[in-house]
Amino acid sequence: MRRMRLDSLNNIYKKIKPVFYTLIFEIRLNMKKVVVFFGVTILLLTFSSYLSIILRGYLPSSPVYFFDNGTIAFMIIIVLAVSLFFGGIICSESKNKTGLEILPLTNRYTLLIGKYLANLILVIGIVVVYYLTMALFSYNFYGGPILYTLLYSFGFAVLYVFALSSIVTFLSSFMPSITPIIVIMSGYILIWEGILSSIIMGNVSELEPLYSLEYLFNIVRSIFNPEFSTMERRNASTGRWLFPSIEGALVFLSLYAIVFFILAALLFKRREF
């Protein structure tokens, strides 16, 4: 019995080992990029935080408003980071075959999982740097204790990264290079999706835009507020939806993450290497 268990564990180790090697290789390959993003994240937050104080002439009355001001820059950071780190997962491999040449014993699915997990760790690391920086600024300006809702927001930010990373990986499965992926994701989420949602909501105002990635991101901003559970989710005067419920955000972000990753894996199987 013990022998069988050891053999079973050994087989599991042999299957996991290539994933681990791919993960380490990918992290080392992208380490310079992530350090740059760490620096850009801290600089952007420092600039936006102090700029708002300079323009207003005073601190926001509550850490909630302070955090809310910083999330606009945060969304841009997330979209660009996910597009850059996940955009080349498949298309760059198809073009350059970097991973398969350096790790010849790795099959394509092991390569995909290893690269995906590595880039996920790196982007979540950028998210962690953002929240730690915001927490330090909050403590510096307002003192303790730091809002516990920061952890809720962090959880949804990570789930948002999962959703975006699956979409970008899906695009990478058929796009020729990383550049159009960055352009498409940045243009769609930061510009075109808002216009599209406005058109749809103008015709069907009762429909909650849970399909919108921009709208789903609002849970990251809104859940900062300790009074989130009692806040109105629609503007009383315009009828505009402001942010999703916890359940709605969980379901739709999870759907985005699962569905697009499965589609990416299916297309990855058919792509020539």
Secondary structure, 3 states (H helix, E strand, C coil): CHHHHHHHHHHHHHHHHHHHHHHHHHHHHCHHHHHHHHHHHHHHHHHHHHHHHHHHCCCCCCHHHHHHHHHHHHHHHHHHHHHHHHCCCCHHHHHHCHHHHHCCCCCHHHHHHHHHHHHHHHHHHHHHHHHHHHHHHHHHHHCCCCCCHHHHHHHHHHHHHHHHHHHHHHHHCCCCCHHHHHHHHHHHHHHHHHHHHHHHHHHCCCCCCCCCHHHHHHHHHHCCCCCHHHCCCECCCCCCECCCCHHHHHHHHHHHHHHHHHHHHHHHHHCCC
